[in-house]
Each structure stands twice: as structure tokens, then as C-alpha cells.
């Protein structure tokens, strides 16, 4: 009744405006909602959204069952959207297409303004749907459709920066140990390693890039392989932090010291692995929080009619610790390592 009095309408008209019912003129509905705001009365969010054709909600579908990569992305999304009073509806697809389809339909039924898809791996994935009525942005895992909006870390640039750092602290014989060769991120990181070495006039130490599991066990095996083929090895660039910990253990078992004899740098900055290793690991942080924040920004652009298509590569950050002979600190990698968006 207070809202009706303030707006100069009947109680019935105020009720219809606040609940989004009835054939009211837009001016009348706007006057009622303005009165409600002046009085501190909070109408139903969906009713308010009718004025602008928006629900002020965004769906986030994640397929990373563990949450190691999707949770930092989700936090970045939430931080970016909460300032605009936009709620994020989180859905755990667990990498199951049937579950994803269920959540997609549920989100569309709730009239979300847009959807962010956060994958569980770096290989491109098929689009979540076709002919959708809302914009979609892919974070961490890009879409296979080059016209879709995707935001991903610059894996090649991060690996380039890692090896540039090793060379910068005086290392000359650098080996590379990574995960399964079929992964796109593995290919890109190896490319960055080769580029940094080539620019310095150096070749990769050992028999070539060593590909195996994403595990400490593989890192220990790879350390022995590298030393057999290159006894003068003085640095190792690793595809992730688990491998880097294994390499460190393998070198230690063979009587070498980290970083005195061999410097090691990992990738991912998974702190339970990198910061708490026996010798804390220098590593590459993929800035996943920033990936989520930028993805949310691109989604808002699309919602507001200014969609940007294609893949955007975000710079990684070096996090330097004792395994490369430096005290812990973090910062942007040296030089231009981020590739421009197509």
C-alpha cells in the first residue's frame, strides 16, 4: 500500500507491477518500481528484470569434476559480476554431455542472461549448443568453433617465459619433461620452450622433449633419462608441478642438488605441489582468476549487444621460488609473451 500511495496508483496496479503481471503501461510500471526502490521495498527480481528483458543471472557450467581449474575461474567470474548485482548459478557438468544438456536446458528455462562454460582440460571442446538464445563464453577450455568467444591462458607464452627465466639465471643445458603428447597444452608449452632456446642460440638438452604421465612417478623416471643422455644438464622445464616435484626427487636420488646443480621450474602453480615441495618450486601461474574475470567481462559485452568473437589469450605469470635459486616472489613474465586475439 505504501508503494501504491508513493506511485499514485491503486494497490492492485502496484501489485501487478511488482509481480510482472497485467497489461500495464511501461511508464506506470516504472513509476511503481521507482517508488518501491525509494521506500526500500525489494520486489521480485524476475519482476524487475521484465523492465529490461533481463534476469540478472548468469549460468556457469563447469566440467572439471575436481575443481582444481574451474574453481579459480568461477571465483573470477563471481568477482566480476557481483559488482553489477548479477547472480551466478553454478552447475557441475562433471564432463558428462548428458548432465551438461540437462543444465543447459535448466538455465535457459530460468532465463539466464548468458552462460559461461569452464572446461576441465585445455583441448578445445565442441560448442555446448547451437542456435542458443543467450550468449556463451568459454573459459580455460576453448570452443572448437573459432567464432565462439573463448578466454584461455597463453600456454606457449608461459613456457617461453619459464625457459627465458632459466636462461636469465645462467642455465644453458635445459631439458623439458611434460605430460601426454596428445594434449594441446603440452604441444604449446613445448613450442614455447623451443622458441626461447632458439632465440638464445641453444638446443634442448637430452633426447628431446620427454612425454609421459602428469605424475611425480613420471618425473622421477624422466630425471634419470635426462641425466643418462645429458650428464651436464643444469636445468629442467616441466609441464606441470607434479612432474617438477618428481624430477626434483629423481635428481636428489641421483645425488644432485636443486637448485645448486640443476634448476627446476614447473607449470600451473598448484600450491599444494609447488609451494610445499621440499625445495619450493618456481612455476608458471595461468592466472585462472583473471581468465574468469575476463570471460565474465566478455559475456557482459555480449549481453549488452557488443559481442567479441574469437579466442583471447591471457598472459601467464612467473612465480619464482627456491628451485631456480631465487627467493619466493611473483610477477609478470619478461617481454611480450601473450599472443594477440585473432
C-alpha positions in Angstrom: 0.0 0.0 0.0 2.9 2.4 0.8 4.3 1.8 -2.7 0.9 2.4 -4.3 0.5 5.7 -2.4 4.0 6.9 -3.3 3.5 6.0 -7.0 -0.1 7.4 -7.2 -1.7 4.2 -8.3 -4.1 1.7 -6.9 -3.0 -1.2 -4.7 -3.9 -3.7 -7.5 -1.9 -1.8 -10.0 1.1 -1.7 -7.7 0.8 -5.4 -7.1 0.7 -6.2 -10.8 3.7 -4.0 -11.5 5.7 -5.6 -8.7 4.8 -9.1 -9.8 5.2 -8.5 -13.5 1.5 -9.2 -14.2 -1.1 -7.4 -16.1 -1.1 -5.1 -19.2 0.3 -2.0 -17.5 1.9 0.8 -19.4 5.6 0.8 -19.1 5.5 4.2 -17.6 3.2 3.1 -14.8 5.3 0.0 -14.1 8.4 2.1 -14.0 6.8 4.6 -11.6 5.8 1.8 -9.2 9.2 0.2 -9.2 10.8 3.6 -8.6 8.5 4.1 -5.7 9.4 0.7 -4.3 13.1 1.5 -4.5 12.7 4.8 -2.8 10.9 3.0 0.1 13.5 0.2 0.3 10.9 -2.4 -0.8 12.6 -5.2 -2.8 10.3 -6.6 -5.5 10.8 -10.0 -7.0 14.0 -10.0 -9.0 12.3 -11.6 -12.0 9.6 -8.9 -12.0 12.3 -6.2 -12.0 14.0 -8.0 -14.9 10.9 -7.7 -17.1 11.5 -4.0 -17.5 14.9 -4.6 -19.1 14.3 -8.0 -20.5 16.9 -9.5 -18.2 17.0 -11.8 -15.2 20.4 -10.5 -13.9 21.6 -14.1 -13.6 24.3 -15.9 -15.4 24.9 -19.6 -15.6 28.3 -21.2 -15.2 28.6 -24.8 -16.4 31.9 -26.5 -15.3 33.2 -29.9 -16.4 36.1 -30.1 -14.1 35.0 -32.7 -11.6 37.9 -32.0 -9.2 37.5 -28.2 -9.3 41.2 -27.6 -9.5 40.9 -25.4 -12.5 37.2 -24.4 -12.6 37.0 -23.1 -9.0 39.6 -20.3 -9.6 37.8 -19.4 -12.8 34.4 -19.4 -11.0 35.8 -17.0 -8.4 37.0 -14.7 -11.1 33.6 -14.8 -12.8 31.8 -14.1 -9.5 34.1 -11.2 -8.6 33.5 -9.6 -11.9 29.7 -10.0 -11.9 28.9 -9.4 -8.3 29.7 -5.6 -8.7 26.8 -5.4 -11.1 24.5 -7.4 -8.8 24.4 -10.3 -11.1 24.0 -13.7 -9.5 25.9 -16.7 -10.8 24.2 -20.1 -11.0 26.9 -22.8 -10.7 26.3 -26.2 -12.4 28.7 -29.1 -12.2 28.6 -30.9 -15.5 31.4 -33.3 -14.5 32.4 -33.8 -18.1 29.2 -35.6 -18.9 27.4 -34.4 -22.0 24.0 -35.6 -20.7 24.4 -33.6 -17.5 25.6 -30.6 -19.5 22.5 -30.8 -21.7 20.3 -31.0 -18.6 21.9 -27.9 -17.0 21.8 -26.0 -20.3 18.0 -26.6 -20.5 17.5 -25.7 -16.9 19.5 -22.4 -17.2 17.6 -21.4 -20.3 14.3 -22.2 -18.6 15.3 -19.8 -15.8 16.0 -17.2 -18.5 19.6 -16.5 -17.6 21.2 -13.6 -19.5 24.2 -15.6 -20.6 26.3 -18.7 -19.9 30.0 -19.3 -19.2 31.4 -22.8 -19.8 34.5 -23.6 -17.8 36.2 -26.8 -19.0 38.3 -29.3 -17.2 41.1 -29.6 -19.8 42.9 -27.4 -22.3 41.9 -29.2 -25.5 39.1 -27.4 -27.5 35.7 -28.8 -26.9 32.5 -28.8 -29.1 30.1 -25.9 -28.6 27.6 -26.5 -25.8 24.7 -25.9 -28.1 23.6 -24.3 -31.4 21.1 -21.6 -32.0 21.1 -20.6 -28.4 19.0 -17.5 -27.4 21.7 -16.2 -25.0 25.5 -15.5 -25.5 28.0 -18.1 -24.3 31.7 -17.6 -23.4 34.2 -20.4 -22.9 36.8 -20.1 -20.2 40.0 -22.2 -19.8 38.8 -24.7 -22.4 38.2 -23.0 -25.7 35.4 -23.9 -28.2 36.2 -25.7 -31.4 34.2 -23.0 -33.2 36.5 -20.1 -34.0 33.6 -17.7 -34.0 32.8 -18.5 -30.3 34.2 -16.3 -27.6 36.9 -18.1 -25.6 39.3 -16.9 -23.0 42.4 -19.1 -22.3 45.9 -18.8 -20.7 48.8 -18.4 -23.1 50.4 -21.7 -22.6 53.1 -21.1 -25.2 54.0 -17.7 -23.7 54.1 -19.1 -20.2 56.6 -21.8 -21.2 58.6 -19.3 -23.1 58.9 -17.1 -20.0 59.8 -20.1 -17.8 62.8 -21.0 -20.0 63.8 -17.4 -20.5 64.0 -17.2 -16.7 66.2 -20.3 -16.5 68.5 -18.8 -19.1 68.4 -15.5 -17.3 69.8 -17.1 -14.1 72.7 -18.6 -16.1 71.5 -22.1 -17.1 72.5 -23.3 -20.6 71.6 -27.0 -20.8 67.8 -27.1 -20.4 65.7 -30.3 -20.6 61.9 -30.5 -20.9 59.6 -33.0 -19.3 55.9 -32.9 -19.9 52.6 -34.8 -19.9 50.9 -36.8 -22.7 51.9 -35.6 -26.1 48.3 -35.6 -27.5 47.2 -32.6 -25.3 47.1 -29.2 -27.0 48.6 -27.5 -23.9 51.6 -29.9 -24.0 52.2 -29.1 -27.6 52.0 -25.3 -27.0 54.3 -25.4 -23.9 56.9 -27.4 -25.8 56.7 -24.8 -28.6 57.4 -22.1 -26.1 60.4 -23.9 -24.7 61.9 -24.4 -28.2 61.2 -20.7 -29.1 63.1 -19.4 -26.0 66.0 -21.7 -26.6 66.2 -20.9 -30.3 66.3 -17.2 -29.6 69.3 -17.8 -27.3 71.0 -19.9 -29.9 70.7 -23.1 -27.8 69.2 -26.6 -28.3 67.2 -28.6 -26.0 69.3 -30.8 -23.7 68.7 -34.6 -23.7 67.0 -36.8 -26.3 64.2 -34.2 -26.9 61.0 -33.4 -25.1 60.1 -36.2 -22.8 56.4 -37.0 -22.7 54.6 -39.2 -20.2 52.0 -39.0 -17.4 51.0 -36.0 -15.3 52.6 -37.6 -12.3 55.5 -37.4 -9.9 56.4 -41.0 -10.8 57.0 -40.0 -14.4 59.1 -37.0 -13.3 61.4 -39.3 -11.3 61.8 -41.6 -14.3 62.4 -38.7 -16.7 65.1 -37.3 -14.4 67.1 -40.5 -14.9 66.6 -40.5 -18.6 67.7 -36.9 -18.9 70.9 -37.4 -16.9 71.9 -40.5 -18.9 71.6 -38.6 -22.1 73.0 -35.3 -20.8 75.2 -35.6 -17.7 75.9 -31.9 -17.8 72.2 -31.0 -17.5 71.7 -27.8 -15.4 68.0 -27.0 -15.7 64.6 -28.7 -16.4 61.4 -27.1 -17.6 58.4 -29.2 -16.6 54.9 -29.4 -18.0 53.2 -29.2 -14.6 54.1 -29.1 -10.9 53.6 -32.7 -10.2 56.2 -33.7 -12.8 58.5 -31.0 -11.4 58.3 -32.5 -7.9 59.1 -35.9 -9.3 62.1 -34.6 -11.3 63.4 -32.9 -8.1 63.1 -36.2 -6.2 64.7 -38.1 -9.0 67.7 -35.8 -9.2 68.1 -35.9 -5.4 68.1 -39.7 -5.5 70.9 -39.5 -8.1 73.0 -37.3 -5.8 72.3 -33.9 -7.4 71.1 -30.7 -5.6 68.3 -28.4 -6.5 68.9 -25.7 -7.5 72.7 -25.8 -7.0 73.3 -28.4 -9.7 70.0 -28.4 -11.6 67.4 -25.6 -11.5 63.7 -26.7 -12.0 60.6 -24.8 -13.0 57.1 -26.2 -13.1 53.8 -25.1 -14.5 50.3 -24.5 -13.0 51.3 -23.0 -9.6 49.2 -25.7 -7.8 50.4 -24.5 -4.4 49.9 -27.8 -2.6 52.5 -29.2 -5.0 54.7 -26.1 -5.7 54.9 -24.1 -2.6 55.2 -27.1 -0.2 57.8 -29.1 -2.1 61.0 -29.9 -0.2 62.6 -27.2 -2.3 59.7 -24.8 -3.1 59.2 -24.8 -6.9 59.4 -21.9 -9.2 56.4 -22.3 -11.6 54.1 -20.6 -14.1 50.7 -19.4 -12.8 48.0 -19.4 -15.5 46.1 -16.6 -13.8 42.8 -18.6 -13.8 41.1 -16.0 -11.7 41.9 -13.4 -14.4 40.6 -15.9 -17.0 37.3 -16.0 -15.2 37.1 -12.2 -14.7 37.9 -11.5 -18.4 35.4 -14.2 -19.5 32.7 -12.5 -17.4 33.6 -9.2 -19.0 33.2 -10.6 -22.5 29.9 -12.1 -21.6 28.6 -8.7 -20.3 29.7 -7.2 -23.6 27.7 -9.8 -25.5 24.7 -9.3 -23.3 24.8 -5.6 -24.0 25.0 -6.2 -27.7 28.7 -5.7 -28.2 29.9 -9.4 -28.6 33.6 -10.1 -29.4 34.3 -13.3 -31.2 37.4 -15.5 -31.3 39.9 -16.7 -28.7 41.7 -14.3 -26.3 45.0 -15.4 -24.8 45.9 -14.1 -21.4 49.5 -13.8 -20.2 50.7 -16.2 -17.5 52.7 -15.1 -14.5 56.0 -16.4 -13.2 56.0 -17.4 -9.6 59.7 -17.6 -8.5 60.8 -19.7 -5.6 63.9 -21.5 -4.4 64.1 -24.2 -7.1 65.6 -21.7 -9.6 67.8 -20.1 -7.0 65.6 -17.2 -6.0 63.5 -16.4 -3.0 59.8 -16.6 -3.5 58.2 -13.8 -5.4 55.8 -13.4 -8.3 55.5 -11.1 -11.3 54.7 -10.7 -15.0 57.0 -12.7 -17.3 59.7 -10.7 -19.1 58.9 -9.5 -22.6 55.8 -9.8 -24.7 54.6 -13.4 -24.2 50.9 -13.1 -24.8 49.6 -13.7 -28.3 47.1 -11.3 -29.6 43.5 -12.5 -30.1 42.7 -13.5 -33.7 
